[in-house]
Amino acid sequence: MSQTTRISDHDYFVNNGGLQLDWLEPPQLSADDWSALRSHLPYRVDDELKTYGFAQCEITVDIGGPAVYLERCLFGGFNFNFGKKDSVLLADNTPDKLSIHLLFNPPVQAIGSQVSATGPLDVEYLGLLAVRLESTGEWEHWSGRGVLNRIPGSAPFIGAAAKPGERITEVWFDVVDANNANGVNFIHVAINDLYFLT
């Protein structure tokens, strides 16, 4: 029996007092540092920028696997189906490895983001989310179908909320061809602003 429910819209977080993480505003940096960071995009995530420390929760970006970058959704950069100027966490899509891995300390009640990719336009894709449960260490999986395009905000929002008494310790985001497991090889996997509920 599933210990999480799927969330398909960021309104869940807005209506329940959730928090929103702009990837280009790490809490440990000053506004001046944010400005400097934004002038050097895309920026490869390093040890200094892998942790986003909030009073309620510390979010760590796993940089031990595929390369991970910070970007902004704009013409000339990442220009796919997120909102204009959205912050973007972008990871290389490598064979046999899940792309974006996030860890939460302490574990969270709910998590979600829009999921997209870089690759050929007008290709149907499945955005994938795997969440790990604190009580059992087991993974639960959710997905959302999208079409890779340049329509702002059209990427699927994929989230999960833990049932009462349960928490989420880590998540993976990935993207695959919706119609053929051996089909399109997307170059990068991307998520925009991350929503979470502690």
C-alpha positions as CSV (number, residue, x, y, z in Angstrom):
1,M,0.0,0.0,0.0
2,S,1.4,3.4,-1.0
3,Q,2.6,5.7,1.7
4,T,2.6,8.8,-0.5
5,T,0.1,10.5,-2.7
6,R,0.8,12.3,-6.0
7,I,0.7,16.1,-6.2
8,S,0.2,17.6,-9.6
9,D,0.2,21.3,-8.9
10,H,2.3,23.7,-6.8
11,D,-1.0,25.1,-5.3
12,Y,-0.9,22.2,-2.8
13,F,2.3,23.8,-1.3
14,V,1.0,27.4,-1.5
15,N,-2.3,26.4,0.3
16,N,-0.5,24.3,3.0
17,G,2.3,26.7,4.1
18,G,5.0,25.1,2.0
19,L,8.3,26.7,1.0
20,Q,9.7,27.5,-2.4
21,L,13.4,27.1,-3.3
22,D,14.8,29.3,-6.1
23,W,17.9,27.5,-7.2
24,L,19.7,30.8,-7.9
25,E,19.1,32.1,-4.3
26,P,21.1,29.8,-2.0
27,P,20.3,30.8,1.6
28,Q,24.0,30.8,2.5
29,L,24.8,33.5,0.0
30,S,24.1,37.2,0.2
31,A,22.0,39.1,-2.5
32,D,25.3,40.4,-3.9
33,D,26.6,36.9,-4.3
34,W,23.3,35.8,-5.9
35,S,23.8,38.6,-8.5
36,A,27.4,37.4,-9.2
37,L,26.2,33.8,-9.5
38,R,23.6,34.8,-12.0
39,S,26.1,36.6,-14.2
40,H,28.0,33.3,-14.6
41,L,25.3,30.9,-15.9
42,P,25.3,28.1,-16.5
43,Y,27.2,27.4,-13.3
44,R,28.3,23.9,-12.3
45,V,27.2,23.0,-8.8
46,D,30.2,22.6,-6.5
47,D,30.8,21.9,-2.8
48,E,30.0,25.5,-1.8
49,L,26.6,25.5,-3.6
50,K,25.4,21.9,-3.1
51,T,23.6,22.6,0.2
52,Y,20.6,24.9,0.6
53,G,20.2,25.6,4.3
54,F,16.8,26.7,5.5
55,A,15.8,27.1,9.2
56,Q,13.2,24.3,8.6
57,C,15.3,21.9,6.4
58,E,18.7,21.5,4.7
59,I,18.5,20.4,1.1
60,T,21.6,18.8,-0.5
61,V,22.1,18.4,-4.2
62,D,24.1,15.2,-4.9
63,I,27.1,16.2,-7.0
64,G,28.7,12.7,-6.9
65,G,26.9,11.5,-10.0
66,P,26.1,13.2,-13.3
67,A,27.3,16.9,-13.5
68,V,24.7,19.3,-12.2
69,Y,24.3,23.0,-13.2
70,L,22.3,26.1,-12.2
71,E,20.6,27.9,-15.1
72,R,17.9,30.4,-15.8
73,C,15.0,29.7,-18.3
74,L,15.8,32.3,-20.9
75,F,16.4,32.5,-24.7
76,G,20.1,31.7,-25.2
77,G,20.2,29.3,-22.2
78,F,17.8,26.6,-21.1
79,N,14.7,27.5,-23.2
80,F,12.2,24.8,-22.8
81,N,8.8,24.5,-21.1
82,F,9.3,26.3,-17.8
83,G,8.2,29.8,-17.0
84,K,10.3,32.6,-18.3
85,K,13.2,33.4,-15.9
86,D,12.5,30.4,-13.7
87,S,15.5,29.1,-11.9
88,V,16.6,25.7,-13.2
89,L,18.6,22.8,-11.7
90,L,19.9,20.9,-14.7
91,A,21.8,17.6,-14.7
92,D,23.5,15.6,-17.4
93,N,21.4,12.7,-18.6
94,T,23.8,9.7,-18.5
95,P,22.9,6.1,-19.4
96,D,21.9,3.9,-16.4
97,K,22.0,6.7,-13.9
98,L,19.2,8.8,-12.5
99,S,20.0,12.4,-13.0
100,I,18.9,14.8,-10.1
101,H,19.3,13.4,-6.6
102,L,18.2,15.6,-3.6
103,L,18.5,14.7,0.2
104,F,16.5,16.3,3.0
105,N,17.6,16.8,6.6
106,P,15.3,16.6,8.5
107,P,13.0,14.6,6.2
108,V,10.1,16.5,4.6
109,Q,6.3,15.8,4.4
110,A,6.0,16.7,0.7
111,I,8.1,17.7,-2.3
112,G,7.5,18.7,-5.9
113,S,8.7,20.6,-9.0
114,Q,8.0,20.9,-12.7
115,V,10.1,18.5,-14.7
116,S,11.6,19.0,-18.2
117,A,14.6,18.2,-20.3
118,T,16.8,19.4,-23.2
119,G,16.4,17.6,-26.5
120,P,14.4,17.6,-29.7
121,L,11.2,19.6,-29.7
122,D,7.7,18.1,-29.8
123,V,8.8,14.8,-28.2
124,E,6.5,13.3,-25.6
125,Y,8.3,12.5,-22.3
126,L,7.7,11.1,-18.9
127,G,9.0,13.1,-16.0
128,L,9.9,10.7,-13.2
129,L,10.0,11.2,-9.4
130,A,11.2,8.6,-6.9
131,V,10.8,9.3,-3.2
132,R,12.4,7.4,-0.4
133,L,10.4,6.8,2.8
134,E,12.0,7.4,6.2
135,S,10.3,4.5,8.0
136,T,11.2,1.7,5.6
137,G,13.8,3.0,3.2
138,E,11.6,1.9,0.3
139,W,11.1,3.9,-2.8
140,E,7.8,5.0,-4.3
141,H,7.5,6.2,-7.9
142,W,5.4,8.9,-9.6
143,S,5.4,10.2,-13.1
144,G,3.9,12.9,-15.3
145,R,3.6,13.2,-19.1
146,G,4.8,16.2,-21.0
147,V,5.8,17.4,-24.4
148,L,9.2,19.0,-24.8
149,N,8.4,22.5,-26.2
150,R,8.9,26.2,-25.6
151,I,5.5,27.0,-24.2
152,P,6.1,28.7,-20.8
153,G,4.9,26.7,-17.8
154,S,3.7,23.6,-19.8
155,A,6.1,21.1,-18.1
156,P,4.3,18.6,-15.8
157,F,4.4,19.3,-12.1
158,I,5.3,16.1,-10.2
159,G,5.2,15.9,-6.5
160,A,4.5,13.5,-3.6
161,A,3.1,14.0,-0.1
162,A,3.8,11.5,2.6
163,K,0.8,10.1,4.6
164,P,0.5,11.1,8.3
165,G,3.4,9.7,10.3
166,E,5.6,9.2,7.3
167,R,8.4,11.4,5.9
168,I,10.5,11.7,2.7
169,T,14.3,11.5,3.1
170,E,15.5,11.8,-0.5
171,V,14.2,12.0,-4.1
172,W,15.4,11.4,-7.7
173,F,14.1,13.3,-10.7
174,D,14.6,11.9,-14.2
175,V,13.1,12.0,-17.8
176,V,12.5,9.2,-20.3
177,D,10.9,9.0,-23.8
178,A,7.2,8.4,-23.1
179,N,6.7,6.1,-26.1
180,N,9.9,4.1,-26.4
181,A,12.3,3.1,-23.6
182,N,15.2,3.1,-26.1
183,G,14.0,6.2,-27.9
184,V,15.1,9.8,-27.5
185,N,18.2,10.3,-25.4
186,F,17.5,13.6,-23.7
187,I,20.7,15.6,-23.1
188,H,19.8,17.0,-19.7
189,V,17.1,16.6,-17.1
190,A,15.8,19.8,-15.5
191,I,13.6,20.9,-12.6
192,N,12.6,24.4,-11.8
193,D,11.8,26.0,-8.4
194,L,11.5,23.3,-5.8
195,Y,8.4,23.2,-3.5
196,F,8.6,21.4,-0.1
197,L,6.6,21.1,3.1
198,T,8.4,20.3,6.4
